[in-house]
Protein backbone atom coordinates (compact mmCIF):
# COMPACT_ATOMS: atom_id res chain seq x y z
CA UNK A 1 0.00 0.00 0.00
CA UNK A 2 1.22 3.52 -0.86
CA UNK A 3 1.35 5.53 2.41
CA UNK A 4 3.02 8.61 0.90
CA UNK A 5 1.70 12.00 1.99
CA UNK A 6 1.53 13.96 -1.27
CA UNK A 7 1.60 17.72 -1.81
CA UNK A 8 -1.20 18.74 -4.16
CA UNK A 9 -2.82 21.81 -5.67
CA UNK A 10 -6.49 22.26 -6.57
CA UNK A 11 -7.24 25.19 -8.92
CA UNK A 12 -10.75 26.68 -8.90
CA UNK A 13 -12.69 29.69 -10.27
CA UNK A 14 -11.32 32.87 -8.71
CA UNK A 15 -13.45 33.99 -5.79
CA UNK A 16 -14.21 30.45 -4.60
CA UNK A 17 -10.89 29.72 -2.87
CA UNK A 18 -12.25 29.99 0.69
CA UNK A 19 -15.12 27.62 -0.13
CA UNK A 20 -12.71 25.15 -1.71
CA UNK A 21 -10.40 25.24 1.32
CA UNK A 22 -13.33 24.48 3.59
CA UNK A 23 -14.51 21.69 1.30
CA UNK A 24 -11.09 20.02 1.02
CA UNK A 25 -10.67 20.17 4.79
CA UNK A 26 -13.99 18.37 5.22
CA UNK A 27 -12.78 15.71 2.75
CA UNK A 28 -9.73 14.95 4.89
CA UNK A 29 -7.04 17.08 3.24
CA UNK A 30 -4.42 18.65 5.53
CA UNK A 31 -1.86 21.49 5.41
CA UNK A 32 -4.36 23.66 3.52
CA UNK A 33 -2.82 26.69 1.78
CA UNK A 34 -5.12 29.16 0.04
CA UNK A 35 -3.73 31.18 -2.89
CA UNK A 36 -5.35 33.22 -5.64
CA UNK A 37 -7.02 30.75 -7.99
CA UNK A 38 -6.75 27.63 -5.87
CA UNK A 39 -5.81 25.77 -2.71
CA UNK A 40 -2.71 23.73 -1.89
CA UNK A 41 -3.09 20.71 0.39
CA UNK A 42 -1.46 17.49 1.51
CA UNK A 43 -2.85 13.98 1.74
CA UNK A 44 -2.46 10.33 0.89
CA UNK A 45 -3.94 8.49 -2.06
CA UNK A 46 -7.33 8.34 -0.36
CA UNK A 47 -7.40 12.15 -0.06
CA UNK A 48 -6.43 12.49 -3.74
CA UNK A 49 -9.15 10.05 -4.81
CA UNK A 50 -11.74 11.64 -2.52
CA UNK A 51 -10.97 15.20 -3.70
CA UNK A 52 -11.44 14.15 -7.32
CA UNK A 53 -14.64 12.28 -6.56
CA UNK A 54 -16.36 14.65 -4.16
CA UNK A 55 -15.10 18.20 -4.73
CA UNK A 56 -17.80 20.41 -6.22
CA UNK A 57 -15.53 23.47 -6.48
CA UNK A 58 -12.11 22.30 -7.73
CA UNK A 59 -11.28 22.33 -11.45
CA UNK A 60 -8.51 19.72 -11.18
CA UNK A 61 -6.39 17.94 -8.58
CA UNK A 62 -2.69 18.28 -9.36
CA UNK A 63 -0.09 16.14 -7.59
CA UNK A 64 3.27 17.89 -7.07
CA UNK A 65 6.32 15.90 -8.20
CA UNK A 66 8.98 18.64 -8.12
CA UNK A 67 9.61 22.15 -6.79
CA UNK A 68 13.08 23.41 -7.69
CA UNK A 69 14.91 26.66 -8.42
CA UNK A 70 15.88 27.49 -12.01
CA UNK A 71 17.66 30.16 -14.01
CA UNK A 72 17.77 28.78 -17.56
CA UNK A 73 15.86 26.44 -19.85
CA UNK A 74 18.64 23.89 -19.34
CA UNK A 75 18.02 23.99 -15.57
CA UNK A 76 14.40 23.07 -16.28
CA UNK A 77 15.43 20.20 -18.58
CA UNK A 78 17.81 18.84 -15.94
CA UNK A 79 15.16 19.09 -13.18
CA UNK A 80 12.55 17.28 -15.28
CA UNK A 81 15.11 14.64 -16.32
CA UNK A 82 15.93 13.90 -12.67
CA UNK A 83 12.43 12.57 -12.03
CA UNK A 84 11.60 8.87 -12.46
CA UNK A 85 8.62 9.32 -14.76
CA UNK A 86 8.32 5.55 -15.45
CA UNK A 87 7.54 5.16 -11.73
CA UNK A 88 4.24 6.95 -12.41
CA UNK A 89 3.05 5.65 -15.78
CA UNK A 90 4.07 3.38 -18.65
CA UNK A 91 5.30 4.53 -22.08
CA UNK A 92 2.05 3.19 -23.56
CA UNK A 93 0.26 6.23 -22.08
CA UNK A 94 -0.04 9.41 -24.13
CA UNK A 95 1.05 12.70 -22.56
CA UNK A 96 0.58 16.45 -22.80
CA UNK A 97 2.67 19.14 -21.09
CA UNK A 98 1.02 22.46 -20.23
CA UNK A 99 3.06 25.36 -18.88
CA UNK A 100 1.87 28.53 -17.17
CA UNK A 101 4.01 31.30 -15.75
CA UNK A 102 3.99 34.41 -13.62
CA UNK A 103 6.95 36.83 -13.58
CA UNK A 104 9.03 34.25 -15.47
CA UNK A 105 12.25 35.77 -16.91
CA UNK A 106 12.57 33.24 -19.74
CA UNK A 107 11.74 34.35 -23.27
CA UNK A 108 9.56 31.49 -24.56
CA UNK A 109 7.08 29.44 -22.55
CA UNK A 110 6.55 27.24 -25.61
CA UNK A 111 10.26 26.37 -25.60
CA UNK A 112 10.09 25.55 -21.88
CA UNK A 113 7.15 23.22 -22.60
CA UNK A 114 9.17 21.52 -25.33
CA UNK A 115 12.17 21.03 -23.02
CA UNK A 116 10.00 19.45 -20.31
CA UNK A 117 8.45 17.11 -22.87
CA UNK A 118 11.92 16.20 -24.18
CA UNK A 119 13.12 15.49 -20.65
CA UNK A 120 10.20 13.14 -19.95
CA UNK A 121 10.61 11.28 -23.24
CA UNK A 122 14.40 11.05 -22.90
CA UNK A 123 14.01 9.59 -19.41
CA UNK A 124 11.65 6.91 -20.71
CA UNK A 125 13.98 6.09 -23.59
CA UNK A 126 16.95 5.67 -21.23
CA UNK A 127 15.04 3.56 -18.69
CA UNK A 128 12.56 1.65 -20.85
CA UNK A 129 13.92 1.82 -24.40
CA UNK A 130 10.73 3.48 -25.63
CA UNK A 131 8.89 6.74 -25.02
CA UNK A 132 5.28 7.91 -24.67
CA UNK A 133 3.54 9.66 -27.56
CA UNK A 134 2.15 13.18 -27.33
CA UNK A 135 -1.60 13.71 -27.62
CA UNK A 136 -2.53 17.40 -27.38
CA UNK A 137 -6.31 16.83 -27.42
CA UNK A 138 -7.12 13.86 -25.15
CA UNK A 139 -3.94 12.73 -23.39
CA UNK A 140 -3.92 9.89 -20.89
CA UNK A 141 -1.52 11.80 -18.63
CA UNK A 142 -1.26 15.59 -18.29
CA UNK A 143 1.85 17.20 -16.82
CA UNK A 144 1.42 20.77 -15.59
CA UNK A 145 4.39 23.08 -15.11
CA UNK A 146 4.27 26.39 -13.28
CA UNK A 147 7.08 28.95 -13.34
CA UNK A 148 7.40 31.94 -11.08
CA UNK A 149 10.40 34.28 -11.08
CA UNK A 150 12.74 31.75 -9.46
CA UNK A 151 11.13 28.30 -9.12
CA UNK A 152 9.69 25.54 -11.29
CA UNK A 153 6.87 23.36 -9.95
CA UNK A 154 5.90 20.21 -11.83
CA UNK A 155 2.56 18.47 -11.30
CA UNK A 156 0.98 15.25 -12.49
CA UNK A 157 -2.68 15.72 -13.31
CA UNK A 158 -4.71 13.15 -11.40
CA UNK A 159 -8.04 14.25 -12.86
CA UNK A 160 -8.09 13.86 -16.65
CA UNK A 161 -10.94 15.96 -18.03
CA UNK A 162 -11.66 18.96 -15.82
CA UNK A 163 -13.77 18.23 -12.75
CA UNK A 164 -16.50 20.62 -13.90
CA UNK A 165 -17.14 18.12 -16.69
CA UNK A 166 -19.50 15.99 -14.63
CA UNK A 167 -20.46 13.84 -17.62
CA UNK A 168 -24.14 14.84 -17.72
CA UNK A 169 -24.10 17.63 -20.33
CA UNK A 170 -24.48 16.39 -23.91
CA UNK A 171 -26.66 19.04 -25.57
CA UNK A 172 -25.65 22.57 -24.65
CA UNK A 173 -26.97 26.12 -24.63
CA UNK A 174 -25.29 29.39 -25.45
CA UNK A 175 -22.76 30.54 -22.81
CA UNK A 176 -23.41 27.76 -20.24
CA UNK A 177 -22.20 28.23 -16.68
CA UNK A 178 -19.44 25.84 -15.63
CA UNK A 179 -20.61 23.34 -13.07
CA UNK A 180 -18.04 24.14 -10.37
CA UNK A 181 -18.82 27.85 -10.61
CA UNK A 182 -22.55 27.08 -10.36
CA UNK A 183 -21.92 24.85 -7.33
CA UNK A 184 -19.91 27.63 -5.71
CA UNK A 185 -22.65 30.17 -6.36
CA UNK A 186 -25.23 27.91 -4.70
CA UNK A 187 -22.98 27.41 -1.67
CA UNK A 188 -22.22 31.13 -1.37
CA UNK A 189 -25.94 31.74 -0.89
CA UNK A 190 -25.79 29.65 2.30
CA UNK A 191 -28.36 27.22 0.87
CA UNK A 192 -28.02 23.73 2.29
CA UNK A 193 -31.20 21.99 1.15
CA UNK A 194 -33.57 23.05 3.92
CA UNK A 195 -35.59 25.73 2.05
CA UNK A 196 -36.89 25.72 -1.50
CA UNK A 197 -34.77 27.08 -4.34
CA UNK A 198 -35.86 28.65 -7.63
CA UNK A 199 -33.88 29.46 -10.78
CA UNK A 200 -36.28 31.29 -13.12
CA UNK A 201 -33.61 31.82 -15.83
CA UNK A 202 -32.21 28.30 -15.77
CA UNK A 203 -30.83 27.97 -19.30
CA UNK A 204 -29.37 24.47 -19.49
CA UNK A 205 -30.16 23.90 -15.81
CA UNK A 206 -26.68 23.93 -14.29
CA UNK A 207 -27.57 25.84 -11.10
CA UNK A 208 -30.60 23.66 -10.37
CA UNK A 209 -28.62 20.50 -11.14
CA UNK A 210 -25.81 21.44 -8.76
CA UNK A 211 -28.36 22.37 -6.08
CA UNK A 212 -30.09 18.98 -6.44
CA UNK A 213 -26.78 17.11 -6.22
CA UNK A 214 -25.82 19.14 -3.14
CA UNK A 215 -29.21 18.51 -1.48
CA UNK A 216 -28.97 14.79 -2.13
CA UNK A 217 -25.26 14.60 -1.24
CA UNK A 218 -24.42 13.05 -4.63
CA UNK A 219 -20.67 13.02 -5.29
CA UNK A 220 -20.21 14.90 -8.58
CA UNK A 221 -17.54 12.50 -9.89
CA UNK A 222 -19.42 9.22 -9.53
CA UNK A 223 -20.32 9.04 -13.23
CA UNK A 224 -16.84 9.53 -14.75
CA UNK A 225 -13.29 8.21 -14.99
CA UNK A 226 -10.06 9.80 -13.71
CA UNK A 227 -6.45 9.97 -14.85
CA UNK A 228 -5.19 8.49 -11.54
CA UNK A 229 -6.77 5.19 -12.62
CA UNK A 230 -3.97 5.01 -15.22
CA UNK A 231 -1.14 5.58 -12.73
CA UNK A 232 1.19 2.71 -11.87
CA UNK A 233 0.42 3.15 -8.15
CA UNK A 234 -3.37 3.05 -8.65
CA UNK A 235 -5.03 1.15 -5.79
CA UNK A 236 -8.32 -0.35 -7.06
CA UNK A 237 -9.41 -1.62 -3.64
CA UNK A 238 -8.87 1.79 -2.02
CA UNK A 239 -10.74 3.46 -4.90
CA UNK A 240 -13.72 1.12 -4.47
CA UNK A 241 -13.76 1.94 -0.74
CA UNK A 242 -13.72 5.70 -1.41
CA UNK A 243 -16.56 5.32 -3.94
CA UNK A 244 -18.63 3.20 -1.55
CA UNK A 245 -18.19 5.74 1.24
CA UNK A 246 -19.39 8.53 -1.05
CA UNK A 247 -22.40 6.51 -2.24
CA UNK A 248 -23.37 5.74 1.36
CA UNK A 249 -23.92 9.46 2.01
CA UNK A 250 -26.53 9.86 -0.74
CA UNK A 251 -30.14 10.68 0.00
CA UNK A 252 -32.89 9.06 -2.11
CA UNK A 253 -34.49 12.43 -2.93
CA UNK A 254 -34.09 16.15 -2.29
CA UNK A 255 -35.47 17.15 1.13
CA UNK A 256 -36.95 20.35 -0.38
CA UNK A 257 -38.49 21.42 -3.71
CA UNK A 258 -36.19 22.83 -6.40
CA UNK A 259 -37.78 24.81 -9.23
CA UNK A 260 -36.29 25.75 -12.60
CA UNK A 261 -37.77 27.48 -15.62
CA UNK A 262 -36.75 29.20 -18.84
CA UNK A 263 -38.66 30.65 -21.76
CA UNK A 264 -36.48 28.91 -24.37
CA UNK A 265 -37.68 25.45 -25.44
CA UNK A 266 -34.20 24.29 -26.48
CA UNK A 267 -32.74 25.29 -23.12
CA UNK A 268 -35.53 23.54 -21.20
CA UNK A 269 -34.98 20.35 -23.21
CA UNK A 270 -31.22 20.52 -22.59
CA UNK A 271 -31.90 20.97 -18.86
CA UNK A 272 -34.37 18.07 -18.84
CA UNK A 273 -31.87 15.78 -20.57
CA UNK A 274 -29.13 16.75 -18.11
CA UNK A 275 -31.38 16.17 -15.08
CA UNK A 276 -32.34 12.74 -16.42
CA UNK A 277 -28.71 11.69 -16.97
CA UNK A 278 -27.77 12.87 -13.47
CA UNK A 279 -30.69 10.98 -11.90
CA UNK A 280 -32.26 14.08 -10.34
CA UNK A 281 -35.16 14.75 -12.72
CA UNK A 282 -37.70 13.88 -10.01
CA UNK A 283 -36.11 16.43 -7.65
CA UNK A 284 -36.52 19.45 -9.95
CA UNK A 285 -39.83 20.93 -11.12
CA UNK A 286 -38.90 22.16 -14.61
CA UNK A 287 -41.17 24.32 -16.77
CA UNK A 288 -40.98 26.38 -19.93
CA UNK A 289 -42.13 29.79 -18.71
CA UNK A 290 -41.15 33.36 -19.43
CA UNK A 291 -39.70 35.00 -16.32
CA UNK A 292 -42.21 37.84 -16.36
CA UNK A 293 -45.14 35.39 -16.56
CA UNK A 294 -43.85 33.35 -13.64
CA UNK A 295 -45.38 33.51 -10.17
CA UNK A 296 -42.98 32.01 -7.61
CA UNK A 297 -44.27 29.45 -5.10
CA UNK A 298 -46.19 30.94 -2.19
CA UNK A 299 -43.66 29.78 0.40
CA UNK A 300 -40.58 32.04 0.16
CA UNK A 301 -37.13 30.58 -0.26
CA UNK A 302 -34.15 31.67 -2.28
CA UNK A 303 -33.91 32.65 -5.93
CA UNK A 304 -30.59 32.08 -7.71
CA UNK A 305 -30.26 33.34 -11.25
CA UNK A 306 -27.65 33.99 -13.91
CA UNK A 307 -29.29 36.48 -16.30
CA UNK A 308 -27.62 37.36 -19.60
CA UNK A 309 -25.01 40.07 -19.55
CA UNK A 310 -23.50 42.00 -22.43
CA UNK A 311 -20.10 40.30 -22.37
CA UNK A 312 -21.76 36.95 -23.13
CA UNK A 313 -25.21 37.57 -24.59
CA UNK A 314 -27.61 40.37 -25.49
CA UNK A 315 -26.80 43.99 -26.24
CA UNK A 316 -26.48 46.78 -23.72
CA UNK A 317 -29.70 48.28 -25.02
CA UNK A 318 -31.50 44.96 -24.40
CA UNK A 319 -30.16 44.83 -20.85
CA UNK A 320 -31.16 48.46 -20.21
CA UNK A 321 -34.74 47.29 -20.80
CA UNK A 322 -34.46 43.87 -19.15
CA UNK A 323 -33.02 44.81 -15.75
CA UNK A 324 -35.66 47.43 -14.78
CA UNK A 325 -38.36 44.87 -15.69
CA UNK A 326 -36.55 42.31 -13.54
CA UNK A 327 -36.53 44.77 -10.64
CA UNK A 328 -40.28 45.33 -10.97
CA UNK A 329 -40.90 41.56 -11.08
CA UNK A 330 -38.83 41.02 -7.95
CA UNK A 331 -40.52 43.83 -6.02
CA UNK A 332 -44.06 42.81 -6.96
CA UNK A 333 -43.88 38.98 -6.97
CA UNK A 334 -40.96 37.99 -4.75
CA UNK A 335 -41.62 39.73 -1.41
CA UNK A 336 -40.12 37.65 1.38
CA UNK A 337 -37.57 35.95 -0.88
CA UNK A 338 -33.79 36.11 -0.69
CA UNK A 339 -32.46 36.71 -4.22
CA UNK A 340 -28.98 36.04 -5.59
CA UNK A 341 -28.08 37.42 -8.99
CA UNK A 342 -24.84 36.44 -10.72
CA UNK A 343 -23.83 38.81 -13.49
CA UNK A 344 -20.92 40.40 -15.30
CA UNK A 345 -22.91 43.62 -15.73
CA UNK A 346 -21.87 45.69 -12.73
CA UNK A 347 -24.64 48.21 -13.49
CA UNK A 348 -27.26 45.61 -12.55
CA UNK A 349 -28.25 46.89 -9.05
CA UNK A 350 -28.72 50.43 -10.33
CA UNK A 351 -30.77 49.25 -13.31
CA UNK A 352 -32.84 46.90 -11.14
CA UNK A 353 -33.51 49.64 -8.63
CA UNK A 354 -32.65 47.58 -5.54
CA UNK A 355 -29.86 47.99 -3.01
CA UNK A 356 -27.79 44.78 -2.68
CA UNK A 357 -27.15 43.60 0.85
CA UNK A 358 -24.03 41.75 -0.22
CA UNK A 359 -21.65 41.84 -3.21
CA UNK A 360 -19.27 38.91 -3.76
CA UNK A 361 -16.59 39.28 -6.49
CA UNK A 362 -16.30 36.18 -8.70
CA UNK A 363 -14.78 35.40 -12.08
CA UNK A 364 -16.47 33.51 -14.91
CA UNK A 365 -13.25 32.59 -16.71
CA UNK A 366 -11.60 35.96 -17.34
CA UNK A 367 -14.84 37.93 -16.91
CA UNK A 368 -15.10 39.83 -13.63
CA UNK A 369 -18.55 39.29 -12.15
CA UNK A 370 -20.52 39.85 -8.96
CA UNK A 371 -22.90 37.70 -6.98
CA UNK A 372 -25.41 40.20 -5.58
CA UNK A 373 -27.70 39.41 -2.66
CA UNK A 374 -31.06 41.22 -2.39
CA UNK A 375 -33.57 40.83 0.43
CA UNK A 376 -36.98 41.53 -1.06
CA UNK A 377 -39.24 43.22 1.48
CA UNK A 378 -42.41 45.21 1.03
CA UNK A 379 -41.47 48.54 -0.54
CA UNK A 380 -38.08 47.41 -1.88
CA UNK A 381 -34.86 45.99 -0.51
CA UNK A 382 -33.39 47.68 2.55
CA UNK A 383 -30.01 47.01 4.04
CA UNK A 384 -30.13 44.46 6.86
CA UNK A 385 -28.39 45.05 10.18
CA UNK A 386 -27.72 41.36 10.86
CA UNK A 387 -27.05 38.55 8.35
CA UNK A 388 -29.91 36.12 7.63
CA UNK A 389 -29.91 32.65 9.10
CA UNK A 390 -28.38 30.07 6.79
CA UNK A 391 -30.99 28.52 4.53
SVG drawing of the C-alpha trace seen along z (x, -y; Angstrom):
<svg xmlns="http://www.w3.org/2000/svg" viewBox="-49 -53 70 57">
<polyline fill="none" stroke="black" stroke-width="0.4" points="0.0,0.0 1.2,-3.5 1.4,-5.5 3.0,-8.6 1.7,-12.0 1.5,-14.0 1.6,-17.7 -1.2,-18.7 -2.8,-21.8 -6.5,-22.3 -7.2,-25.2 -10.7,-26.7 -12.7,-29.7 -11.3,-32.9 -13.5,-34.0 -14.2,-30.4 -10.9,-29.7 -12.2,-30.0 -15.1,-27.6 -12.7,-25.2 -10.4,-25.2 -13.3,-24.5 -14.5,-21.7 -11.1,-20.0 -10.7,-20.2 -14.0,-18.4 -12.8,-15.7 -9.7,-15.0 -7.0,-17.1 -4.4,-18.7 -1.9,-21.5 -4.4,-23.7 -2.8,-26.7 -5.1,-29.2 -3.7,-31.2 -5.4,-33.2 -7.0,-30.7 -6.8,-27.6 -5.8,-25.8 -2.7,-23.7 -3.1,-20.7 -1.5,-17.5 -2.9,-14.0 -2.5,-10.3 -3.9,-8.5 -7.3,-8.3 -7.4,-12.2 -6.4,-12.5 -9.1,-10.1 -11.7,-11.6 -11.0,-15.2 -11.4,-14.1 -14.6,-12.3 -16.4,-14.7 -15.1,-18.2 -17.8,-20.4 -15.5,-23.5 -12.1,-22.3 -11.3,-22.3 -8.5,-19.7 -6.4,-17.9 -2.7,-18.3 -0.1,-16.1 3.3,-17.9 6.3,-15.9 9.0,-18.6 9.6,-22.2 13.1,-23.4 14.9,-26.7 15.9,-27.5 17.7,-30.2 17.8,-28.8 15.9,-26.4 18.6,-23.9 18.0,-24.0 14.4,-23.1 15.4,-20.2 17.8,-18.8 15.2,-19.1 12.5,-17.3 15.1,-14.6 15.9,-13.9 12.4,-12.6 11.6,-8.9 8.6,-9.3 8.3,-5.6 7.5,-5.2 4.2,-6.9 3.0,-5.6 4.1,-3.4 5.3,-4.5 2.1,-3.2 0.3,-6.2 0.0,-9.4 1.1,-12.7 0.6,-16.5 2.7,-19.1 1.0,-22.5 3.1,-25.4 1.9,-28.5 4.0,-31.3 4.0,-34.4 6.9,-36.8 9.0,-34.3 12.3,-35.8 12.6,-33.2 11.7,-34.4 9.6,-31.5 7.1,-29.4 6.5,-27.2 10.3,-26.4 10.1,-25.5 7.2,-23.2 9.2,-21.5 12.2,-21.0 10.0,-19.4 8.4,-17.1 11.9,-16.2 13.1,-15.5 10.2,-13.1 10.6,-11.3 14.4,-11.0 14.0,-9.6 11.6,-6.9 14.0,-6.1 16.9,-5.7 15.0,-3.6 12.6,-1.6 13.9,-1.8 10.7,-3.5 8.9,-6.7 5.3,-7.9 3.5,-9.7 2.2,-13.2 -1.6,-13.7 -2.5,-17.4 -6.3,-16.8 -7.1,-13.9 -3.9,-12.7 -3.9,-9.9 -1.5,-11.8 -1.3,-15.6 1.8,-17.2 1.4,-20.8 4.4,-23.1 4.3,-26.4 7.1,-28.9 7.4,-31.9 10.4,-34.3 12.7,-31.7 11.1,-28.3 9.7,-25.5 6.9,-23.4 5.9,-20.2 2.6,-18.5 1.0,-15.2 -2.7,-15.7 -4.7,-13.1 -8.0,-14.2 -8.1,-13.9 -10.9,-16.0 -11.7,-19.0 -13.8,-18.2 -16.5,-20.6 -17.1,-18.1 -19.5,-16.0 -20.5,-13.8 -24.1,-14.8 -24.1,-17.6 -24.5,-16.4 -26.7,-19.0 -25.7,-22.6 -27.0,-26.1 -25.3,-29.4 -22.8,-30.5 -23.4,-27.8 -22.2,-28.2 -19.4,-25.8 -20.6,-23.3 -18.0,-24.1 -18.8,-27.9 -22.5,-27.1 -21.9,-24.9 -19.9,-27.6 -22.6,-30.2 -25.2,-27.9 -23.0,-27.4 -22.2,-31.1 -25.9,-31.7 -25.8,-29.7 -28.4,-27.2 -28.0,-23.7 -31.2,-22.0 -33.6,-23.0 -35.6,-25.7 -36.9,-25.7 -34.8,-27.1 -35.9,-28.6 -33.9,-29.5 -36.3,-31.3 -33.6,-31.8 -32.2,-28.3 -30.8,-28.0 -29.4,-24.5 -30.2,-23.9 -26.7,-23.9 -27.6,-25.8 -30.6,-23.7 -28.6,-20.5 -25.8,-21.4 -28.4,-22.4 -30.1,-19.0 -26.8,-17.1 -25.8,-19.1 -29.2,-18.5 -29.0,-14.8 -25.3,-14.6 -24.4,-13.0 -20.7,-13.0 -20.2,-14.9 -17.5,-12.5 -19.4,-9.2 -20.3,-9.0 -16.8,-9.5 -13.3,-8.2 -10.1,-9.8 -6.4,-10.0 -5.2,-8.5 -6.8,-5.2 -4.0,-5.0 -1.1,-5.6 1.2,-2.7 0.4,-3.1 -3.4,-3.0 -5.0,-1.1 -8.3,0.4 -9.4,1.6 -8.9,-1.8 -10.7,-3.5 -13.7,-1.1 -13.8,-1.9 -13.7,-5.7 -16.6,-5.3 -18.6,-3.2 -18.2,-5.7 -19.4,-8.5 -22.4,-6.5 -23.4,-5.7 -23.9,-9.5 -26.5,-9.9 -30.1,-10.7 -32.9,-9.1 -34.5,-12.4 -34.1,-16.1 -35.5,-17.2 -36.9,-20.4 -38.5,-21.4 -36.2,-22.8 -37.8,-24.8 -36.3,-25.8 -37.8,-27.5 -36.8,-29.2 -38.7,-30.7 -36.5,-28.9 -37.7,-25.5 -34.2,-24.3 -32.7,-25.3 -35.5,-23.5 -35.0,-20.4 -31.2,-20.5 -31.9,-21.0 -34.4,-18.1 -31.9,-15.8 -29.1,-16.8 -31.4,-16.2 -32.3,-12.7 -28.7,-11.7 -27.8,-12.9 -30.7,-11.0 -32.3,-14.1 -35.2,-14.8 -37.7,-13.9 -36.1,-16.4 -36.5,-19.5 -39.8,-20.9 -38.9,-22.2 -41.2,-24.3 -41.0,-26.4 -42.1,-29.8 -41.1,-33.4 -39.7,-35.0 -42.2,-37.8 -45.1,-35.4 -43.9,-33.3 -45.4,-33.5 -43.0,-32.0 -44.3,-29.4 -46.2,-30.9 -43.7,-29.8 -40.6,-32.0 -37.1,-30.6 -34.1,-31.7 -33.9,-32.7 -30.6,-32.1 -30.3,-33.3 -27.6,-34.0 -29.3,-36.5 -27.6,-37.4 -25.0,-40.1 -23.5,-42.0 -20.1,-40.3 -21.8,-37.0 -25.2,-37.6 -27.6,-40.4 -26.8,-44.0 -26.5,-46.8 -29.7,-48.3 -31.5,-45.0 -30.2,-44.8 -31.2,-48.5 -34.7,-47.3 -34.5,-43.9 -33.0,-44.8 -35.7,-47.4 -38.4,-44.9 -36.6,-42.3 -36.5,-44.8 -40.3,-45.3 -40.9,-41.6 -38.8,-41.0 -40.5,-43.8 -44.1,-42.8 -43.9,-39.0 -41.0,-38.0 -41.6,-39.7 -40.1,-37.6 -37.6,-36.0 -33.8,-36.1 -32.5,-36.7 -29.0,-36.0 -28.1,-37.4 -24.8,-36.4 -23.8,-38.8 -20.9,-40.4 -22.9,-43.6 -21.9,-45.7 -24.6,-48.2 -27.3,-45.6 -28.2,-46.9 -28.7,-50.4 -30.8,-49.3 -32.8,-46.9 -33.5,-49.6 -32.7,-47.6 -29.9,-48.0 -27.8,-44.8 -27.1,-43.6 -24.0,-41.7 -21.6,-41.8 -19.3,-38.9 -16.6,-39.3 -16.3,-36.2 -14.8,-35.4 -16.5,-33.5 -13.3,-32.6 -11.6,-36.0 -14.8,-37.9 -15.1,-39.8 -18.6,-39.3 -20.5,-39.8 -22.9,-37.7 -25.4,-40.2 -27.7,-39.4 -31.1,-41.2 -33.6,-40.8 -37.0,-41.5 -39.2,-43.2 -42.4,-45.2 -41.5,-48.5 -38.1,-47.4 -34.9,-46.0 -33.4,-47.7 -30.0,-47.0 -30.1,-44.5 -28.4,-45.0 -27.7,-41.4 -27.0,-38.5 -29.9,-36.1 -29.9,-32.6 -28.4,-30.1 -31.0,-28.5"/>
</svg>
